[in-house]
């Protein structure tokens, strides 16, 4: 009887190890997929209707001097370079360090959010920035990006995997006990 408890303990430890690997390997795989990290993207300038906002992708966001496809979409029509439309698509070359600076002029009647997406033609790196228009009276705060902490998402996924591993281990153990009884 004591020997069976030791085997169960080893299985639980093995399950916990697999869960740990799954939780901590997830962020590495996400970064390897070609996404530009949020800390390499900066949105600056007044995010009010009619103003010009600068979106900067820092060094190494893209391959040096590659063409980058850029799209801006949102409520109303935004101006990117000299193009003005509800959805603006254009291309611009990254610098020799892989950086990219863009100026987006918001419409005078802008409301809601605008999403700028930049995709490197050769590297396939994808970077997104969200421009949230601030009300003229200053009632709203501007945000740039997604606000849910990454650690919270990975913790929830880890807890789910841990629970699944424990349920599977318990079922296997109960089946073995039933067949040996």
Short mmCIF file of the C-alpha atoms (twelve columns), coordinates in Angstrom:
data_MODEL
# 
_entry.id   MODEL 
# 
loop_
_atom_site.group_PDB 
_atom_site.id 
_atom_site.type_symbol 
_atom_site.label_atom_id 
_atom_site.label_alt_id 
_atom_site.label_comp_id 
_atom_site.label_asym_id 
_atom_site.label_seq_id 
_atom_site.Cartn_x 
_atom_site.Cartn_y 
_atom_site.Cartn_z 
_atom_site.pdbx_PDB_model_num 
ATOM 1   C CA . UNK A 1   0.000   0.000  0.000   1 
ATOM 2   C CA . UNK A 2   2.818   2.382  0.846   1 
ATOM 3   C CA . UNK A 3   4.512   1.638  -2.487  1 
ATOM 4   C CA . UNK A 4   1.342   2.731  -4.411  1 
ATOM 5   C CA . UNK A 5   1.394   6.096  -2.624  1 
ATOM 6   C CA . UNK A 6   4.988   6.661  -3.740  1 
ATOM 7   C CA . UNK A 7   4.068   5.900  -7.366  1 
ATOM 8   C CA . UNK A 8   1.116   8.291  -7.165  1 
ATOM 9   C CA . UNK A 9   3.394   10.970 -5.691  1 
ATOM 10  C CA . UNK A 10  5.852   10.529 -8.587  1 
ATOM 11  C CA . UNK A 11  3.032   10.811 -11.126 1 
ATOM 12  C CA . UNK A 12  1.761   13.994 -9.516  1 
ATOM 13  C CA . UNK A 13  5.288   15.446 -9.602  1 
ATOM 14  C CA . UNK A 14  5.656   14.471 -13.263 1 
ATOM 15  C CA . UNK A 15  2.313   16.105 -14.068 1 
ATOM 16  C CA . UNK A 16  3.337   19.281 -12.247 1 
ATOM 17  C CA . UNK A 17  6.604   19.337 -14.183 1 
ATOM 18  C CA . UNK A 18  4.727   19.044 -17.490 1 
ATOM 19  C CA . UNK A 19  2.369   21.837 -16.472 1 
ATOM 20  C CA . UNK A 20  5.346   24.031 -15.561 1 
ATOM 21  C CA . UNK A 21  6.980   23.403 -18.914 1 
ATOM 22  C CA . UNK A 22  3.724   24.200 -20.739 1 
ATOM 23  C CA . UNK A 23  3.201   27.451 -18.822 1 
ATOM 24  C CA . UNK A 24  6.728   28.761 -19.206 1 
ATOM 25  C CA . UNK A 25  7.253   27.589 -22.790 1 
ATOM 26  C CA . UNK A 26  4.169   29.503 -23.977 1 
ATOM 27  C CA . UNK A 27  5.687   33.011 -23.803 1 
ATOM 28  C CA . UNK A 28  8.804   31.862 -25.668 1 
ATOM 29  C CA . UNK A 29  6.717   30.424 -28.493 1 
ATOM 30  C CA . UNK A 30  4.661   33.626 -28.719 1 
ATOM 31  C CA . UNK A 31  7.761   35.752 -29.152 1 
ATOM 32  C CA . UNK A 32  9.181   33.364 -31.740 1 
ATOM 33  C CA . UNK A 33  6.046   33.735 -33.868 1 
ATOM 34  C CA . UNK A 34  7.173   37.136 -35.245 1 
ATOM 35  C CA . UNK A 35  5.223   39.534 -33.068 1 
ATOM 36  C CA . UNK A 36  6.734   42.892 -32.174 1 
ATOM 37  C CA . UNK A 37  6.897   43.142 -28.366 1 
ATOM 38  C CA . UNK A 38  4.657   45.825 -26.872 1 
ATOM 39  C CA . UNK A 39  7.634   47.525 -25.201 1 
ATOM 40  C CA . UNK A 40  9.094   48.207 -28.684 1 
ATOM 41  C CA . UNK A 41  6.004   50.230 -29.709 1 
ATOM 42  C CA . UNK A 42  5.405   53.798 -28.521 1 
ATOM 43  C CA . UNK A 43  2.347   55.946 -29.195 1 
ATOM 44  C CA . UNK A 44  2.979   59.638 -28.496 1 
ATOM 45  C CA . UNK A 45  1.295   62.958 -29.113 1 
ATOM 46  C CA . UNK A 46  -2.168  64.207 -28.375 1 
ATOM 47  C CA . UNK A 47  -4.735  61.508 -29.029 1 
ATOM 48  C CA . UNK A 48  -7.506  64.056 -29.533 1 
ATOM 49  C CA . UNK A 49  -9.677  64.492 -32.614 1 
ATOM 50  C CA . UNK A 50  -7.869  66.398 -35.378 1 
ATOM 51  C CA . UNK A 51  -4.394  65.897 -33.910 1 
ATOM 52  C CA . UNK A 52  -1.361  64.027 -35.223 1 
ATOM 53  C CA . UNK A 53  -0.143  60.981 -33.310 1 
ATOM 54  C CA . UNK A 54  3.310   59.450 -33.731 1 
ATOM 55  C CA . UNK A 55  3.613   55.669 -33.600 1 
ATOM 56  C CA . UNK A 56  7.221   54.527 -33.235 1 
ATOM 57  C CA . UNK A 57  8.519   50.988 -33.604 1 
ATOM 58  C CA . UNK A 58  11.952  50.816 -31.914 1 
ATOM 59  C CA . UNK A 59  15.149  49.232 -33.248 1 
ATOM 60  C CA . UNK A 60  14.910  45.533 -34.185 1 
ATOM 61  C CA . UNK A 61  11.125  45.624 -34.532 1 
ATOM 62  C CA . UNK A 62  11.657  44.784 -38.206 1 
ATOM 63  C CA . UNK A 63  14.520  43.634 -40.417 1 
ATOM 64  C CA . UNK A 64  16.886  46.420 -41.481 1 
ATOM 65  C CA . UNK A 65  15.531  48.447 -44.415 1 
ATOM 66  C CA . UNK A 66  12.705  46.021 -45.216 1 
ATOM 67  C CA . UNK A 67  9.416   47.226 -46.651 1 
ATOM 68  C CA . UNK A 68  6.696   47.334 -44.013 1 
ATOM 69  C CA . UNK A 69  2.992   47.173 -44.935 1 
ATOM 70  C CA . UNK A 70  0.951   49.529 -42.773 1 
ATOM 71  C CA . UNK A 71  -2.808  49.625 -42.249 1 
ATOM 72  C CA . UNK A 72  -4.831  52.019 -40.106 1 
ATOM 73  C CA . UNK A 73  -8.498  51.373 -39.434 1 
ATOM 74  C CA . UNK A 74  -11.095 52.865 -37.118 1 
ATOM 75  C CA . UNK A 75  -14.062 55.208 -36.844 1 
ATOM 76  C CA . UNK A 76  -14.015 57.846 -39.600 1 
ATOM 77  C CA . UNK A 77  -11.056 58.393 -41.891 1 
ATOM 78  C CA . UNK A 78  -7.480  58.719 -40.693 1 
ATOM 79  C CA . UNK A 79  -4.573  60.189 -42.646 1 
ATOM 80  C CA . UNK A 80  -1.325  58.243 -42.920 1 
ATOM 81  C CA . UNK A 81  1.367   60.050 -44.884 1 
ATOM 82  C CA . UNK A 82  -0.786  61.670 -47.616 1 
ATOM 83  C CA . UNK A 83  -3.463  58.978 -47.821 1 
ATOM 84  C CA . UNK A 84  -6.842  59.645 -46.224 1 
ATOM 85  C CA . UNK A 85  -9.493  56.927 -46.022 1 
ATOM 86  C CA . UNK A 86  -11.574 54.888 -43.592 1 
ATOM 87  C CA . UNK A 87  -8.921  52.167 -43.871 1 
ATOM 88  C CA . UNK A 88  -5.498  53.328 -44.979 1 
ATOM 89  C CA . UNK A 89  -3.020  50.840 -46.463 1 
ATOM 90  C CA . UNK A 90  0.499   51.897 -47.449 1 
ATOM 91  C CA . UNK A 91  4.126   50.795 -47.294 1 
ATOM 92  C CA . UNK A 92  7.214   52.356 -45.793 1 
ATOM 93  C CA . UNK A 93  10.813  51.154 -45.443 1 
ATOM 94  C CA . UNK A 94  12.227  50.456 -41.988 1 
ATOM 95  C CA . UNK A 95  15.486  52.156 -41.028 1 
ATOM 96  C CA . UNK A 96  18.887  50.456 -41.098 1 
ATOM 97  C CA . UNK A 97  18.272  49.456 -37.458 1 
ATOM 98  C CA . UNK A 98  14.804  48.012 -38.112 1 
ATOM 99  C CA . UNK A 99  12.932  50.971 -36.599 1 
ATOM 100 C CA . UNK A 100 9.899   52.692 -38.088 1 
ATOM 101 C CA . UNK A 101 8.239   56.038 -37.268 1 
ATOM 102 C CA . UNK A 102 4.747   56.843 -38.498 1 
ATOM 103 C CA . UNK A 103 2.533   59.908 -38.182 1 
ATOM 104 C CA . UNK A 104 -1.218  59.359 -38.100 1 
ATOM 105 C CA . UNK A 105 -3.526  62.369 -38.366 1 
ATOM 106 C CA . UNK A 106 -6.887  61.726 -36.737 1 
ATOM 107 C CA . UNK A 107 -10.047 63.177 -38.307 1 
ATOM 108 C CA . UNK A 108 -11.608 66.275 -36.741 1 
ATOM 109 C CA . UNK A 109 -14.665 64.205 -35.809 1 
ATOM 110 C CA . UNK A 110 -12.675 61.190 -34.576 1 
ATOM 111 C CA . UNK A 111 -14.233 58.964 -31.932 1 
ATOM 112 C CA . UNK A 112 -13.419 55.551 -30.548 1 
ATOM 113 C CA . UNK A 113 -10.257 53.629 -31.317 1 
ATOM 114 C CA . UNK A 114 -7.947  53.340 -34.303 1 
ATOM 115 C CA . UNK A 115 -5.741  50.320 -34.862 1 
ATOM 116 C CA . UNK A 116 -2.426  50.611 -36.670 1 
ATOM 117 C CA . UNK A 117 -0.992  47.309 -37.902 1 
ATOM 118 C CA . UNK A 118 2.517   47.060 -39.373 1 
ATOM 119 C CA . UNK A 119 3.766   43.835 -41.023 1 
ATOM 120 C CA . UNK A 120 7.345   43.401 -42.227 1 
ATOM 121 C CA . UNK A 121 7.272   42.074 -45.794 1 
ATOM 122 C CA . UNK A 122 10.348  39.840 -45.377 1 
ATOM 123 C CA . UNK A 123 10.502  39.213 -41.606 1 
ATOM 124 C CA . UNK A 124 6.704   38.834 -41.256 1 
ATOM 125 C CA . UNK A 125 6.998   40.591 -37.869 1 
ATOM 126 C CA . UNK A 126 3.595   41.966 -36.851 1 
ATOM 127 C CA . UNK A 127 3.209   45.030 -34.653 1 
ATOM 128 C CA . UNK A 128 -0.056  46.652 -33.589 1 
ATOM 129 C CA . UNK A 129 -0.784  49.886 -31.797 1 
ATOM 130 C CA . UNK A 130 -4.148  51.151 -30.602 1 
ATOM 131 C CA . UNK A 131 -4.890  54.860 -30.611 1 
ATOM 132 C CA . UNK A 132 -7.863  55.721 -28.408 1 
ATOM 133 C CA . UNK A 133 -9.270  59.166 -29.114 1 
ATOM 134 C CA . UNK A 134 -9.587  61.296 -25.994 1 
ATOM 135 C CA . UNK A 135 -12.725 63.369 -25.607 1 
ATOM 136 C CA . UNK A 136 -12.162 67.085 -26.233 1 
ATOM 137 C CA . UNK A 137 -13.065 67.907 -22.620 1 
ATOM 138 C CA . UNK A 138 -10.376 65.537 -21.362 1 
ATOM 139 C CA . UNK A 139 -12.905 63.138 -19.835 1 
ATOM 140 C CA . UNK A 140 -11.182 60.015 -21.159 1 
ATOM 141 C CA . UNK A 141 -7.658  58.743 -20.734 1 
ATOM 142 C CA . UNK A 142 -5.659  57.613 -23.723 1 
ATOM 143 C CA . UNK A 143 -4.502  54.013 -23.866 1 
ATOM 144 C CA . UNK A 144 -2.114  52.251 -26.157 1 
ATOM 145 C CA . UNK A 145 -2.436  48.497 -26.153 1 
ATOM 146 C CA . UNK A 146 -4.117  45.717 -24.238 1 
ATOM 147 C CA . UNK A 147 -4.464  46.182 -20.461 1 
ATOM 148 C CA . UNK A 148 -4.729  42.606 -19.124 1 
ATOM 149 C CA . UNK A 149 -1.413  41.639 -17.489 1 
ATOM 150 C CA . UNK A 150 0.306   38.791 -19.295 1 
ATOM 151 C CA . UNK A 151 1.179   37.143 -15.990 1 
ATOM 152 C CA . UNK A 152 -2.541  36.860 -15.170 1 
ATOM 153 C CA . UNK A 153 -3.265  35.122 -18.468 1 
ATOM 154 C CA . UNK A 154 -0.418  32.624 -18.024 1 
ATOM 155 C CA . UNK A 155 -1.362  32.007 -14.383 1 
ATOM 156 C CA . UNK A 156 -4.924  31.168 -15.385 1 
ATOM 157 C CA . UNK A 157 -3.704  28.862 -18.157 1 
ATOM 158 C CA . UNK A 158 -1.303  27.169 -15.736 1 
ATOM 159 C CA . UNK A 159 -4.033  26.649 -13.151 1 
ATOM 160 C CA . UNK A 160 -6.268  25.132 -15.815 1 
ATOM 161 C CA . UNK A 161 -3.533  22.762 -16.985 1 
ATOM 162 C CA . UNK A 162 -2.680  21.829 -13.397 1 
ATOM 163 C CA . UNK A 163 -6.322  20.998 -12.680 1 
ATOM 164 C CA . UNK A 164 -6.559  18.938 -15.848 1 
ATOM 165 C CA . UNK A 165 -3.379  17.035 -14.956 1 
ATOM 166 C CA . UNK A 166 -4.664  16.285 -11.458 1 
ATOM 167 C CA . UNK A 167 -8.015  15.035 -12.789 1 
ATOM 168 C CA . UNK A 168 -6.278  12.738 -15.278 1 
ATOM 169 C CA . UNK A 169 -3.902  11.405 -12.607 1 
ATOM 170 C CA . UNK A 170 -6.800  10.758 -10.229 1 
ATOM 171 C CA . UNK A 171 -8.822  8.890  -12.876 1 
ATOM 172 C CA . UNK A 172 -5.859  6.694  -13.846 1 
ATOM 173 C CA . UNK A 173 -5.162  5.903  -10.198 1 
ATOM 174 C CA . UNK A 174 -8.814  5.031  -9.477  1 
ATOM 175 C CA . UNK A 175 -8.994  2.773  -12.556 1 
ATOM 176 C CA . UNK A 176 -5.840  0.918  -11.511 1 
ATOM 177 C CA . UNK A 177 -7.174  0.441  -8.000  1 
ATOM 178 C CA . UNK A 178 -10.472 -0.864 -9.396  1 
ATOM 179 C CA . UNK A 179 -8.727  -3.393 -11.663 1 
ATOM 180 C CA . UNK A 180 -6.390  -4.660 -8.899  1 
ATOM 181 C CA . UNK A 181 -9.175  -4.995 -6.333  1 
# 
